[in-house]
Amino acid sequence: MRKILFVFCMVFMGTSAFAQQGEISIGGNITYGFDAKMLGIGPKFQYRIDENWRGEASLNYFFKKDDVTAWDANANIHYLIPLPHEFTLYPLGGLTYYHVSTEVEAIVDEHHTTISSSDGKLGLNLGCGIEYPITEKFKATGEMKYQYINKSDQPVISIGLTWRL
């Protein structure tokens, strides 16, 4: 897990090295994974490459449910399409790393013991989103994507806010 977080931090640092070239936004999401039936929250970082392209890195922590916790890290690219009334539509594609773990208390030979297991998988994100400027600096976002992960595929929906720095 430390290696994955290290790589994720390197992506953030590499993106911020080019911050003078484009618009930077930070924000957060409330996320729901349909197959896992888990609610999550997390931060996101966006870098506008040019007029039509934007990169986004995000991390979501899903709240514990039935002794299971999960998180995912995502690196996506958005193609921005301006719509009437200041809306922007964006198809998206990218990579995800999904990690799930469980910890269960059990009684074995009259002794309490904890049984734990965890697994992480790399996958693909495909979807689309829409955003609307609330003010000059704040935007509301809505997104629907499908995470293609070996034996753990799921649709994910999120709503959030971003703040342009």
DAVEN-V487175 format. One line per field, one symbol per residue. phi: phi as a letter, one per 40 degrees, with the letter a starting at -180 (. if undefined). burial: 1 if it has 9 or more other ideal C-beta (glycine too) atoms within 8 Angstrom, else 0. Layout:
phi->???
burial->???
This chain:
phi->.ccccccccccccccccbdccacbbbaabbbbccccfbcabicabbbccadbbacababbbcccafgbbaabbbbbbbbcbcbcggcbbacbaibbbbbbababcabbfgbcabbbaaabacabbbiaaabaccbcbbbcbbababccbdgbdacbbababbbcc
burial->000100010011001101100101111111111101010111111111000011111111110000011111111111111000001111110111111111000000000000000001101110111111000001111111111010011111111111110
